Each structure stands twice: as C-alpha cells, then as structure tokens.
Amino acid sequence: MSVEVKIPTVGESITSGVISVWHKADGEAVNKGEILLTLDTDKVSTDLTAEESGTIHLLAQVGEEVSIGQVVATIEPGASQAPVTPGAEKAVPAKKAQPAPAPAPATTTSVEAAPAAPPSTTTSPLRAAVESANMALGVLQHTPTAPSPSYEERISRKKLTPLRRKIAAQLVMAQHQAAILTTFNECDMSAVMKLRAEMQEAFTAEHGVKLGFMSFFIKAAVSALRAVPSVNAKLDGDELVSNHFFDIGVAVGTDRGLMVPVVRDADQLSFAGLEKAMAAYAVKAREGKVEFQDLQGGVFTISNGGIYGSLLSTPILNPPQSGILGMHKIQERPVAVKGQVVIRPMMYLALSYDHRIVDGKEAVTFLVRVKDCIENPTRLMLGL
C-alpha cells in the first residue's frame, strides 16, 4: 500500500507554501529519513523527509503552491528501483561503420576567358569611387535584418515566493499603520575597533567565536531601552503594552529574503553568548533551517546595512515593534575633536520609531545613549 507524502503544519497561521526544491526525481528510490523536498512559506523554509523507503511518485511540481495537508507525492514501499544516475540514457547500439566513398576522379574544366574590355583612355577616379559606393550601398540595402524582439521576449516573469509576499505585505502595513519618523546621529567607532582588535585573539581562543560589532550594538540597544522604556513598548488596540524583557531581533539577509531571528533575553547574555547566538542563526539562515519560533516575539530590531556598503538609510519598523536601529558603513571622515580636525572611523546611526508612542525627545535620547555606549565601550563591559 502506497504511503502519502503530505504537507505538514509548519507554524501557526501558515496555510500554504511553495515547493522550492524536489530533492528526488519521479520514480527514484528513496530511503526512510531522506530529504524529499524543501517547502518555502511566508515565514520559514522547511525540509520534508521520507517516512518510508520505496519508490517515489511526484504529484506536484517545483514552484507550485500547495496547501497544508495536501498530498504532494506517494511512496511505494518495497518497489524501489536503483537510483537513476543523472544524465544516464538507454544505450543505443552503434551503427556499423561504413567505408568512406572513394574520391571522384579529378576533372579539369576549361573556362573560356571573357574578352577583356578595351582600356578606357578617359577613366575618371571620381566616377570609379561613386560606382564603388553605389555597389556597397546596394549590398547594405539588400542585407536581411533580424526582427526586433517583442517586449515579452525581453523580460522574464516568476511568482513571488510566500516569504517575499509576506515581507512586502509587512512593509506596506508598517507604513500604513504607524507614524514612522527617523532621527539620525553618528558615532566614532575608534574605541570599539581598538578594543576589538586588542581582545580578538584571546576572545576567539576562549569562546570559539569572533568578537563582532553587532554584540556591542545589542548591548548598547539594551542599555538605551532601559533608559527610554517607551521605545520598548507597543500599541495593542487602544492599550499601550510595555515590555519588561529584551528580546532583540537581528535582521539577516538571505537568498530567500530578509529574516529577523530573535536573540532571547539579550540583557542576560555575555558578549560571547550574543556572538554564539548570532553565529548559530547565521548557520541556520544559510542552510534554510530558520524555524518559525526563531522569528517570534522580538521587542526591538537592529539592521546592519553597512555590510552591503550602505552609508545612510531610513529603516522601516518591524510591526508591532515601535523602534528599529539602522547601522551603516564605517567610513573614515574628518571630524572636529577638541578644536582639531582629525580623521576618525565614523558610522551614521538611524533610529526609526512610531511617533504615536515615542516622542522626538525620547527618540533622540535613545540614539544619544547608543552613541555614548559605542564611543565608551567600557561602560558596556561594566553594565552601565
């Protein structure tokens, strides 16, 4: 009796997904536990494995949107066949080689020479040039040209993935439902860069992960959230919900789209704990194994466009959160320090916030607190 391969429930509120990859071909042998397909949903990607060994028969195609519970394949137990080697084809007997035909005897064709035109005694160089140009123009006029491609031939179309559709809907919803305003500042990265360079070797040897900039900014954001609690709040109907925990989302760009896995209880983690949490999420994101619960419950988001070279941007809120911090490219710029112009590695910071909850003064206070923490990283080490 065949075993049905059904799309399982992969998360609350998820009703469908798109088959992005079939890891097995129709009629191919599968073993129990092998990955059969990768399903993309509007939140995560997940792999489905075989519950039985046998031969698989596909009932849905790559790119097809399928609903939860839908049967997308069947497996015939005990009827498996040897895996088909990609590119292998049925052998075709070679034809018996035929001897090459003997070359035909050479013949000599006599061509009578046309009588030469009598030399002209009045040949004009100008006339010869005109005749040559006319001949060339005639060739160009009679040269066939390829037809111009139509508009549809010059473009390609494909359906948006569920994740991309979800991202688009979230961004539009954020713009429509919140009063988004952005305030800017800049910070001198000299102290953090110096501390990081001095401690990198010992930190990596002790903890097995590198010390990055993001852990400093997470710590700085937690400090600022404590100082300005309104940024750590959200609207729920006509009620204001204040969060008393610090689950920080870190935006991660993947080939499937933007994801924001959440670092839980960031205030209780050390720098090493933060770096390990982010490294684990980076591996899961690359492998497409970020789970639905990894993306839930954040109170504040940090996005680092600087890794792509962005110098300045206005990040969009991640609803229902009320604030998002944008990091940018570190760039050496001339700045005034104690009356002197010096070159320092500077980073622009941007805080987008929901003006319905957060006042301008509070937003500026928040961003100045982040700036102070980054420019004086020892206060982060001491929990100040």
Secondary structure per residue as TSV (DSSP state, phi and psi in degrees):
chain	resnum	aa	ss	phi	psi
A	1	M	-	360.0	132.4
A	2	S	-	-71.9	150.3
A	3	V	E	-103.3	128.0
A	4	E	E	-82.4	137.3
A	5	V	E	-100.7	110.3
A	6	K	E	-110.4	151.5
A	7	I	-	-74.4	117.9
A	8	P	-	-82.5	168.3
A	9	T	-	-70.9	124.1
A	10	V	-	-114.7	2.2
A	11	G	S	164.0	154.0
A	12	E	T	-62.0	135.6
A	13	S	T	77.1	-2.7
A	14	I	-	-88.4	119.9
A	15	T	-	-110.8	-14.4
A	16	S	E	-156.8	172.5
A	17	G	E	-158.8	175.0
A	18	V	E	-119.0	132.5
A	19	I	E	-73.6	111.0
A	20	S	E	-90.7	-29.7
A	21	V	E	-148.2	132.2
A	22	W	E	-98.0	120.2
A	23	H	S	-86.6	-6.5
A	24	K	S	-129.7	144.2
A	25	A	-	-88.5	160.1
A	26	D	T	-61.8	129.4
A	27	G	T	85.1	3.1
A	28	E	-	-86.6	150.6
A	29	A	E	-74.4	139.0
A	30	V	E	-129.2	152.7
A	31	N	-	-111.8	150.7
A	32	K	T	-57.3	130.9
A	33	G	T	94.5	-12.4
A	34	E	-	-72.8	148.4
A	35	I	E	-73.8	128.4
A	36	L	E	-97.5	-46.3
A	37	L	E	-151.5	161.2
A	38	T	E	-113.0	127.4
A	39	L	E	-109.8	125.0
A	40	D	E	-97.7	128.2
A	41	T	-	-117.2	-177.1
A	42	D	S	-76.1	-0.1
A	43	K	S	-127.0	-45.1
A	44	V	-	-141.3	170.3
A	45	S	E	-111.2	143.6
A	46	T	E	-141.2	149.8
A	47	D	E	-101.9	139.2
A	48	L	E	-105.8	134.6
A	49	T	E	-110.8	159.6
A	50	A	-	-75.5	133.9
A	51	E	S	-93.2	-4.6
A	52	E	S	-153.0	152.3
A	53	S	-	-87.9	148.2
A	54	G	E	158.3	-151.4
A	55	T	E	-110.9	130.8
A	56	I	E	-95.7	142.8
A	57	H	E	-126.9	117.9
A	58	L	E	-81.4	138.4
A	59	L	-	-117.3	-1.3
A	60	A	S	-141.3	155.6
A	61	Q	-	-108.1	162.0
A	62	V	T	-60.9	135.1
A	63	G	T	90.3	-7.1
A	64	E	-	-82.1	136.0
A	65	E	E	-85.3	127.2
A	66	V	E	-124.2	149.8
A	67	S	E	-94.3	161.4
A	68	I	T	-63.0	130.2
A	69	G	T	92.0	-8.5
A	70	Q	-	-71.5	140.8
A	71	V	E	-82.6	119.7
A	72	V	E	-110.6	-8.9
A	73	A	E	-167.4	164.6
A	74	T	E	-129.6	152.4
A	75	I	E	-121.8	125.1
A	76	E	E	-91.6	104.2
A	77	P	T	-65.2	140.5
A	78	G	T	73.9	1.2
A	79	A	-	-115.4	25.0
A	80	S	-	-71.7	156.0
A	81	Q	-	-124.9	164.6
A	82	A	-	-61.4	138.7
A	83	P	-	-56.2	139.5
A	84	V	-	-81.3	126.7
A	85	T	-	-73.8	123.9
A	86	P	T	-54.4	131.6
A	87	G	T	90.2	-10.7
A	88	A	-	-74.5	140.3
A	89	E	-	-132.3	160.5
A	90	K	-	-63.9	132.0
A	91	A	-	-66.5	137.5
A	92	V	-	-114.7	124.1
A	93	P	-	-57.4	135.5
A	94	A	-	-73.0	141.3
A	95	K	-	-71.7	147.5
A	96	K	-	-66.3	131.3
A	97	A	-	-64.3	133.7
A	98	Q	-	-99.2	140.4
A	99	P	-	-63.5	143.9
A	100	A	-	-69.0	139.1
A	101	P	-	-63.3	144.3
A	102	A	-	-66.2	142.5
A	103	P	-	-65.5	141.4
A	104	A	-	-68.6	145.8
A	105	P	-	-61.8	141.0
A	106	A	-	-65.5	139.2
A	107	T	-	-122.1	153.4
A	108	T	-	-114.4	121.6
A	109	T	-	-102.9	127.1
A	110	S	-	-93.6	122.7
A	111	V	-	-113.9	124.6
A	112	E	-	-75.4	132.8
A	113	A	-	-71.8	133.6
A	114	A	-	-69.4	144.3
A	115	P	-	-61.9	132.3
A	116	A	-	-67.9	141.2
A	117	A	-	-68.5	140.4
A	118	P	-	-62.6	135.7
A	119	P	-	-59.3	135.9
A	120	S	-	-86.4	136.4
A	121	T	T	-91.1	-5.6
A	122	T	T	-123.7	33.5
A	123	T	-	-63.3	130.4
A	124	S	-	-107.1	123.9
A	125	P	H	-57.8	-36.0
A	126	L	H	-65.5	-41.4
A	127	R	H	-65.1	-40.3
A	128	A	H	-62.9	-39.7
A	129	A	H	-66.4	-39.4
A	130	V	H	-65.4	-43.7
A	131	E	H	-63.2	-38.9
A	132	S	H	-64.8	-42.0
A	133	A	H	-65.4	-39.7
A	134	N	H	-63.3	-40.4
A	135	M	H	-63.4	-43.1
A	136	A	H	-64.4	-40.4
A	137	L	H	-64.4	-37.6
A	138	G	H	-64.4	-39.0
A	139	V	H	-64.3	-42.9
A	140	L	H	-64.8	-39.1
A	141	Q	H	-67.8	-26.3
A	142	H	T	-101.6	3.6
A	143	T	S	-77.8	122.9
A	144	P	-	-68.3	139.8
A	145	T	-	-111.1	145.1
A	146	A	-	-70.8	143.3
A	147	P	-	-67.2	145.0
A	148	S	-	-67.0	138.1
A	149	P	-	-67.8	148.3
A	150	S	-	-74.6	169.6
A	151	Y	T	-60.3	-43.2
A	152	E	G	-66.3	-27.6
A	153	E	G	-75.8	-15.3
A	154	R	G	-100.7	3.4
A	155	I	-	-131.7	170.1
A	156	S	-	-134.2	152.6
A	157	R	-	-129.1	143.2
A	158	K	-	-154.5	153.8
A	159	K	-	-70.8	144.7
A	160	L	-	-66.7	142.2
A	161	T	-	-70.9	157.9
A	162	P	H	-56.5	-37.4
A	163	L	H	-65.6	-43.9
A	164	R	H	-65.2	-38.2
A	165	R	H	-63.3	-40.4
A	166	K	H	-66.1	-43.1
A	167	I	H	-60.4	-45.5
A	168	A	H	-60.6	-44.5
A	169	A	H	-64.6	-39.9
A	170	Q	H	-64.9	-41.9
A	171	L	H	-65.5	-42.1
A	172	V	H	-66.4	-41.5
A	173	M	H	-61.7	-41.3
A	174	A	H	-61.4	-40.7
A	175	Q	H	-67.5	-34.4
A	176	H	H	-84.2	-29.8
A	177	Q	H	-103.9	-7.6
A	178	A	S	-127.0	152.4
A	179	A	-	-93.3	84.7
A	180	I	E	-82.0	129.0
A	181	L	E	-134.1	149.0
A	182	T	E	-124.0	134.4
A	183	T	E	-119.6	150.5
A	184	F	E	-123.6	155.8
A	185	N	E	-156.5	-179.1
A	186	E	E	-139.7	154.5
A	187	C	E	-133.5	149.2
A	188	D	E	-87.1	119.5
A	189	M	-	-89.6	6.3
A	190	S	H	-57.3	-48.7
A	191	A	H	-65.7	-43.6
A	192	V	H	-64.4	-43.0
A	193	M	H	-64.4	-39.0
A	194	K	H	-66.9	-46.6
A	195	L	H	-62.2	-42.2
A	196	R	H	-63.4	-43.0
A	197	A	H	-65.6	-38.5
A	198	E	H	-70.5	-34.1
A	199	M	H	-101.6	-5.6
A	200	Q	H	-58.7	-49.7
A	201	E	H	-62.5	-47.1
A	202	A	H	-67.7	-38.8
A	203	F	H	-63.0	-46.3
A	204	T	H	-64.6	-41.8
A	205	A	H	-64.2	-36.1
A	206	E	H	-78.6	-39.5
A	207	H	H	-112.6	-11.4
A	208	G	S	78.3	7.1
A	209	V	S	-135.6	156.4
A	210	K	-	-82.7	152.6
A	211	L	-	-87.7	113.8
A	212	G	-	-104.4	-178.7
A	213	F	S	-78.5	-29.5
A	214	M	H	-61.3	-36.9
A	215	S	H	-63.4	-34.9
A	216	F	H	-64.5	-41.5
A	217	F	H	-72.8	-32.2
A	218	I	H	-64.5	-45.8
A	219	K	H	-60.8	-41.2
A	220	A	H	-65.3	-39.7
A	221	A	H	-64.9	-40.6
A	222	V	H	-61.9	-43.5
A	223	S	H	-60.4	-42.2
A	224	A	H	-69.6	-36.1
A	225	L	H	-65.5	-35.8
A	226	R	H	-66.5	-39.3
A	227	A	H	-74.0	-31.8
A	228	V	-	-127.7	82.0
A	229	P	G	-61.9	-23.3
A	230	S	G	-63.1	-28.3
A	231	V	G	-71.4	-22.0
A	232	N	G	-97.8	40.8
A	233	A	E	-134.9	169.4
A	234	K	E	-149.7	159.5
A	235	L	E	-93.5	135.7
A	236	D	E	-130.0	93.0
A	237	G	T	67.5	-123.2
A	238	D	T	-101.5	20.8
A	239	E	E	-116.8	145.6
A	240	L	E	-100.0	121.0
A	241	V	E	-104.2	116.3
A	242	S	E	-96.9	128.0
A	243	N	-	-90.7	136.8
A	244	H	-	-114.4	29.1
A	245	F	S	-138.4	170.4
A	246	F	-	-133.4	74.0
A	247	D	-	-93.7	109.0
A	248	I	E	-102.1	124.5
A	249	G	E	-84.0	138.8
A	250	V	E	-120.5	113.3
A	251	A	-	-66.7	131.9
A	252	V	E	-127.9	124.2
A	253	G	E	-84.7	129.5
A	254	T	E	-127.6	171.9
A	255	D	T	-70.0	-12.3
A	256	R	T	-95.3	-10.9
A	257	G	E	132.7	-176.8
A	258	L	E	-80.1	132.2
A	259	M	E	-124.9	152.5
A	260	V	-	-128.9	77.7
A	261	P	-	-66.9	150.9
A	262	V	E	-108.7	127.7
A	263	V	E	-87.1	112.4
A	264	R	T	-76.7	140.4
A	265	D	T	47.0	54.3
A	266	A	G	-61.8	-25.8
A	267	D	G	-68.6	-21.5
A	268	Q	G	-96.9	-3.6
A	269	L	-	-96.4	145.0
A	270	S	-	-77.1	175.7
A	271	F	H	-59.7	-40.8
A	272	A	H	-65.3	-39.9
A	273	G	H	-63.3	-40.1
A	274	L	H	-64.7	-45.7
A	275	E	H	-63.8	-38.3
A	276	K	H	-68.0	-40.0
A	277	A	H	-62.7	-43.8
A	278	M	H	-70.0	-35.8
A	279	A	H	-64.2	-39.7
A	280	A	H	-64.5	-40.9
A	281	Y	H	-66.9	-36.0
A	282	A	H	-62.7	-41.3
A	283	V	H	-65.0	-44.8
A	284	K	H	-64.0	-37.1
A	285	A	H	-67.0	-43.6
A	286	R	H	-62.8	-36.8
A	287	E	T	-87.9	-0.3
A	288	G	T	69.0	32.2
A	289	K	-	-115.9	18.6
A	290	V	-	-66.1	128.8
A	291	E	-	-95.1	161.8
A	292	F	G	-57.9	-43.2
A	293	Q	G	-68.7	-19.6
A	294	D	G	-67.5	-20.3
A	295	L	G	-103.3	-1.4
A	296	Q	S	-96.3	147.5
A	297	G	-	87.6	8.0
A	298	G	-	-68.9	149.3
A	299	V	S	-106.8	-16.3
A	300	F	E	-158.9	149.3
A	301	T	E	-125.1	144.6
A	302	I	E	-120.4	130.3
A	303	S	E	-123.8	129.0
A	304	N	E	-110.4	88.4
A	305	G	G	-76.3	-11.0
A	306	G	G	-64.4	-27.0
A	307	I	G	-66.6	-17.7
A	308	Y	G	-101.3	0.9
A	309	G	T	99.0	5.6
A	310	S	-	-68.6	130.1
A	311	L	-	-91.6	-30.3
A	312	L	-	-163.2	142.5
A	313	S	-	-157.4	168.7
A	314	T	-	-117.5	94.9
A	315	P	-	-64.9	151.7
A	316	I	-	-98.9	141.6
A	317	L	-	-59.1	151.9
A	318	N	-	-105.3	90.0
A	319	P	T	-55.6	145.5
A	320	P	T	-91.2	19.1
A	321	Q	-	-65.7	157.5
A	322	S	S	-107.1	-0.8
A	323	G	E	-154.3	149.8
A	324	I	E	-146.3	134.2
A	325	L	E	-102.5	128.1
A	326	G	E	-104.6	120.8
A	327	M	E	-93.6	156.2
A	328	H	-	-139.4	-176.9
A	329	K	-	-62.8	138.6
A	330	I	-	-82.4	123.1
A	331	Q	E	-135.2	132.8
A	332	E	E	-71.8	126.3
A	333	R	E	-140.3	152.4
A	334	P	E	-74.0	129.2
A	335	V	E	-134.5	158.9
A	336	A	E	-92.0	122.4
A	337	V	E	-128.6	114.1
A	338	K	T	52.9	44.2
A	339	G	T	80.1	3.0
A	340	Q	E	-117.5	144.4
A	341	V	E	-88.1	119.3
A	342	V	E	-129.7	160.6
A	343	I	E	-96.5	124.6
A	344	R	E	-134.0	149.7
A	345	P	E	-76.1	109.7
A	346	M	E	-111.7	150.4
A	347	M	E	-132.1	131.2
A	348	Y	E	-78.9	138.9
A	349	L	E	-116.2	143.1
A	350	A	E	-132.5	129.5
A	351	L	E	-115.4	113.5
A	352	S	E	-95.5	138.3
A	353	Y	E	-146.7	161.6
A	354	D	E	-87.3	108.9
A	355	H	T	-69.4	-11.8
A	356	R	T	-68.8	-27.1
A	357	I	T	-109.7	-40.6
A	358	V	S	-105.5	125.4
A	359	D	-	-79.8	161.8
A	360	G	H	-58.3	-42.6
A	361	K	H	-60.1	-41.9
A	362	E	H	-66.9	-38.8
A	363	A	H	-64.7	-44.0
A	364	V	H	-65.5	-40.8
A	365	T	H	-60.4	-41.9
A	366	F	H	-59.6	-49.1
A	367	L	H	-69.0	-36.0
A	368	V	H	-65.1	-36.2
A	369	R	H	-64.9	-41.0
A	370	V	H	-61.6	-44.8
A	371	K	H	-59.1	-45.9
A	372	D	H	-63.4	-39.1
A	373	C	H	-65.7	-39.8
A	374	I	H	-72.2	-38.0
A	375	E	H	-79.0	-15.4
A	376	N	S	-131.6	70.8
A	377	P	T	-64.1	-17.6
A	378	T	H	-63.1	-29.1
A	379	R	H	-67.4	-29.4
A	380	L	H	-69.9	-40.2
A	381	M	H	-61.9	-31.5
A	382	L	T	-95.1	1.5
A	383	G	T	71.9	29.7
A	384	L	-	-95.9	360.0
